């Protein structure tokens, strides 16, 4: 069966399983899924009673303004080089951004890997290099590898500002209580590291169907078909619809490295607020690498730009087009909110693939 035929067969099966079901909202909590849904026109393939919404699946988008303010503060310090992934550069924080600071002379460096920061620190021992660690279970092991390597080599001019977060507690906080979400499309990248069983709590605790999905159109449609089958049967469960990349318990090496370096802590999520045990902080054995301790970074309290509705977009209660700034004062070339900046942001997906029209 060719790809077009496979997609058509899945579309027909989804239509059959959705027939007669009440209106149901399925949330994806992965920015790559959001972009794949829009790029492949998947919303247009679904029956009218099945609605897809985006959740807090973009790590750049959910990074709290206070965490970004700490990174900006560090970038302003003398003889400090702040290293980060490129998606963080243009995220606005008040009137500033890392890109703007770089234009003013701050040493902000884009890295493909956290280990790039280690290499730079070894080459320039007179400067202090700070790795701004952002991301979920997919990138936290890379930061853990940096910490483990730095400790082994004894690199004194390197430290880490961790804004890493983990997905399960955020999903619990978001989908408990009054949520109108009826099923969850689980993130394939996170599951590849953490394991599909990480999301077992969704059917067992929240009583919602869940399916781990890959990133091709067929992957997402197959996961949606599985979800609709569970909804039709009235039996919530967890289905791994991405077995070629996801195993029940994930990448054991990456998980062990992350657990060796990090321990859970409370974290503030943009749009969701403070969520216990949803962040990662360096363990005591790695405390000498903690930028917060090394620099005594001040505390910051900031709010979203006036009119910005990113918080509601991240909770899945508002589509990007419902924000009064969307496509007007907020666009990829001049972003006001974080969801328009990142390559995984919901607003950027809507804008890029036609939701602005």
C-alpha positions in Angstrom: 0.0 0.0 0.0 1.4 3.4 -1.0 1.4 6.4 1.4 -1.6 8.1 -0.1 -3.6 4.9 0.1 -2.5 4.3 3.7 -3.5 7.8 4.7 -6.9 7.4 3.0 -7.5 4.1 4.7 -6.7 5.7 8.1 -9.0 8.6 7.3 -11.8 6.3 6.6 -11.2 4.2 9.7 -11.1 7.4 11.8 -14.4 8.5 10.3 -16.0 5.1 11.1 -14.8 5.1 14.7 -15.8 8.7 15.2 -19.3 8.2 13.9 -21.8 8.7 16.7 -19.3 9.9 19.3 -19.9 13.2 21.1 -17.7 16.1 20.2 -14.2 15.2 21.6 -11.1 17.3 22.1 -7.7 15.5 21.7 -4.7 17.4 22.9 -1.2 17.0 21.6 1.6 18.0 24.0 4.4 18.1 21.5 5.4 21.1 19.4 6.6 18.9 16.6 3.2 17.2 16.5 1.6 20.6 16.2 3.7 21.5 13.2 3.2 18.1 11.6 -0.6 18.4 12.1 -0.7 21.7 10.3 1.9 20.8 7.6 0.1 17.7 6.6 -3.4 19.2 6.8 -4.5 16.6 9.4 -7.2 18.8 10.9 -8.9 18.9 7.6 -8.9 15.1 7.4 -10.8 14.6 10.7 -14.5 14.4 11.3 -16.3 17.5 12.6 -16.8 16.0 16.0 -13.1 15.4 16.6 -11.1 18.5 17.5 -7.3 18.8 17.9 -5.8 21.4 20.3 -2.2 22.2 21.2 -0.9 22.0 24.7 2.3 22.8 26.6 4.5 20.8 24.2 7.1 23.5 23.2 9.9 23.7 25.8 10.9 27.2 24.7 7.3 28.4 25.0 6.8 27.0 28.5 10.1 28.5 29.8 9.0 31.0 32.4 9.9 34.7 32.0 11.8 34.6 35.3 14.0 31.8 34.0 14.7 33.8 30.9 15.4 36.9 33.0 18.1 35.0 34.9 19.7 34.0 31.6 19.6 37.6 30.5 21.2 38.8 33.8 24.0 36.3 33.4 24.7 37.4 29.8 25.2 40.9 31.1 27.9 39.9 33.6 31.6 40.7 32.9 33.6 37.9 31.3 30.6 35.6 31.0 29.6 33.8 27.9 26.0 32.5 27.8 25.5 29.4 25.7 22.1 28.1 24.5 20.1 26.6 21.7 19.1 29.0 18.9 15.4 28.9 19.7 16.0 30.9 22.9 17.6 33.9 21.2 14.5 35.8 20.1 12.2 35.0 23.0 11.1 38.4 24.4 11.5 39.1 28.1 10.1 42.6 28.8 11.9 44.9 26.4 14.9 42.5 26.0 16.0 39.3 24.5 19.2 37.3 24.2 19.5 38.4 20.6 19.2 42.1 21.5 21.8 41.7 24.2 24.1 40.0 21.7 23.7 43.0 19.4 24.7 45.3 22.3 27.9 43.4 22.8 27.0 40.5 25.2 28.7 37.2 24.5 25.7 35.0 23.7 26.6 31.8 21.8 24.3 29.4 19.9 25.3 25.8 20.4 24.1 22.7 18.6 25.0 20.6 21.6 25.7 21.4 25.3 29.1 19.9 24.8 29.9 22.8 22.5 29.9 24.9 25.7 32.4 22.6 27.3 34.8 22.8 24.3 34.6 26.6 24.4 35.3 26.7 28.1 38.4 24.7 27.6 39.6 27.0 24.9 39.0 30.2 26.8 39.8 29.6 30.5 39.7 33.3 31.3 35.9 33.4 30.7 33.1 31.8 32.5 30.7 29.8 30.3 27.1 29.2 31.3 25.0 26.6 29.6 21.3 27.6 29.7 19.6 24.2 29.8 16.1 24.2 28.4 13.9 21.3 27.3 12.1 18.2 28.4 13.3 14.6 28.8 14.7 14.8 25.3 17.4 17.4 26.0 18.0 17.0 29.8 20.2 13.9 29.3 22.5 16.0 27.0 22.9 18.6 29.8 23.5 15.7 32.2 26.3 14.5 29.9 27.8 18.0 30.0 27.7 18.1 33.8 29.2 14.6 34.0 32.0 15.4 31.6 32.8 18.8 33.1 33.1 17.2 36.6 35.3 14.4 35.2 37.6 16.8 33.4 37.6 19.4 36.2 36.5 22.4 34.1 36.3 25.3 36.6 35.0 28.0 34.3 31.8 26.2 33.3 28.4 26.1 35.0 24.7 25.3 34.2 21.5 27.3 34.5 18.9 24.6 34.5 15.4 25.4 33.2 14.7 21.8 32.3 11.2 20.4 32.8 9.6 17.0 32.7 6.2 16.3 31.2 4.2 13.9 33.5 3.4 16.4 36.3 2.5 19.1 33.9 0.0 16.8 32.2 -1.4 15.8 35.5 -1.9 19.5 36.5 -3.4 20.4 33.1 -5.8 17.5 32.6 -7.0 17.0 36.2 -10.2 18.7 37.4 -12.2 20.8 34.9 -10.3 20.1 31.8 -12.4 19.5 28.7 -9.7 17.4 27.0 -11.0 13.9 26.2 -7.8 12.2 25.1 -4.1 12.7 24.9 -1.7 12.4 21.9 1.6 11.6 23.7 4.9 13.1 22.6 7.0 10.7 20.6 10.4 12.4 21.3 9.8 12.4 25.1 8.6 8.8 25.0 11.6 7.7 23.1 13.8 8.7 26.1 11.4 8.2 29.0 9.5 5.2 27.6 5.8 4.8 26.7 5.0 3.6 30.2 5.8 7.1 31.5 2.3 8.0 30.3 0.5 5.0 31.8 -1.0 7.4 34.4 -3.1 9.0 31.8 -5.6 6.1 31.4 -5.1 4.8 35.0 -5.3 8.0 37.0 -7.0 10.5 34.6 -9.2 7.9 32.9 -8.4 9.3 29.5 -7.3 7.4 26.3 -3.7 8.0 25.4 -1.5 7.1 22.4 2.2 7.7 21.7 2.6 9.1 18.2 5.4 9.5 15.7 5.7 12.5 13.4 4.7 11.4 9.9 1.1 11.9 8.9 0.4 8.1 9.0 1.9 8.0 12.6 -0.4 10.7 13.9 -3.5 9.3 12.1 -2.8 5.8 13.4 -2.5 7.2 16.9 -5.8 9.1 16.5 -7.5 5.9 15.2 -6.3 4.1 18.3 -7.6 6.8 20.5 -11.0 6.8 18.8 -11.2 3.0 19.2 -10.7 3.4 22.9 -13.3 6.2 23.1 -15.8 4.1 21.2 -15.3 1.1 23.4 -15.4 3.3 26.6 -12.1 1.7 27.7 -9.2 4.2 28.2 -5.8 2.7 27.8 -2.3 3.5 26.6 -1.3 2.5 23.0 2.2 2.8 21.6 1.6 3.8 18.0 5.3 4.6 17.4 7.0 1.2 18.2 9.8 1.7 15.7 11.3 4.4 18.0 9.6 4.0 21.4 9.9 1.1 23.8 8.0 0.6 27.0 10.8 1.9 29.2 12.8 4.1 26.8 16.5 4.8 26.6 17.9 3.3 29.9 21.3 4.9 29.4 20.0 8.4 28.9 17.5 8.0 31.8 20.3 6.8 34.2 22.5 9.7 33.2 19.7 12.2 33.8 18.9 10.7 37.2 22.6 10.7 38.2 22.9 14.4 37.6 19.4 15.8 38.3 16.7 15.5 40.8 13.1 16.7 40.6 12.2 20.1 41.9 9.3 22.5 41.6 9.2 24.6 38.4 7.2 27.5 37.0 5.7 26.9 33.6 4.5 29.7 31.4 0.8 29.4 31.2 0.5 26.7 33.9 2.2 28.3 36.9 4.1 26.5 39.6 4.0 22.7 39.4 5.7 20.6 42.1 8.3 18.0 40.9 8.1 19.1 37.3 11.5 20.6 37.0 15.1 19.3 37.2 17.8 20.7 39.4 21.4 19.6 39.8 22.0 17.1 42.6 24.3 17.9 45.6 27.2 16.1 43.9 27.0 18.6 41.0 26.1 21.7 43.1 29.5 23.4 42.1 28.2 23.6 38.6 25.0 25.4 39.5 25.0 28.9 38.0 22.4 30.0 40.5 24.7 29.3 43.4 27.9 30.5 41.7 26.5 33.9 40.8 23.8 34.5 43.4 21.4 35.5 40.7 18.6 37.8 41.9 15.0 36.7 41.8 12.7 38.2 39.1 9.0 38.6 38.8 7.6 39.4 35.3 4.4 39.2 33.5 3.3 38.5 29.9 3.3 41.4 27.4 0.0 43.3 27.4 -2.5 41.6 25.2 -0.4 38.4 24.8 -2.5 35.2 25.2 0.3 32.7 25.1 -0.7 31.3 28.5 -4.2 30.3 27.2 -2.7 28.9 24.0 -0.4 26.7 26.1 -3.3 25.5 28.2 -5.3 24.6 25.1 -8.1 26.9 26.0 -7.5 29.3 23.1 -6.4 28.8 19.5 -3.6 31.2 18.4 -6.0 33.0 16.0 -8.1 34.0 19.1 -5.2 36.2 20.3 -5.8 39.8 19.3 -2.0 40.2 18.6 -1.8 37.2 16.3 -0.7 38.0 12.8 -0.9 41.7 13.5 1.6 43.1 16.0 2.8 39.5 16.7 4.3 37.6 13.8 7.5 35.5 13.3 9.5 38.5 12.1 8.4 40.5 15.2 7.3 38.1 17.9 5.5 39.4 21.0 5.0 36.1 22.7 7.1 32.9 23.0 4.6 30.8 21.1 5.4 32.8 17.9 9.2 32.5 18.3 10.0 28.8 18.6 10.1 26.4 15.7 7.8 24.2 17.9 5.5 27.0 19.0 1.7 26.7 18.3 1.4 30.3 17.1 4.3 29.8 14.7 2.7 26.7 13.3 -0.7 28.4 12.7 1.0 31.4 11.1 3.3 29.3 8.9 0.7 26.9 7.6 -2.2 29.1 7.0 -4.0 29.6 10.3 -3.4 33.4 9.9 -5.7 33.5 6.8 
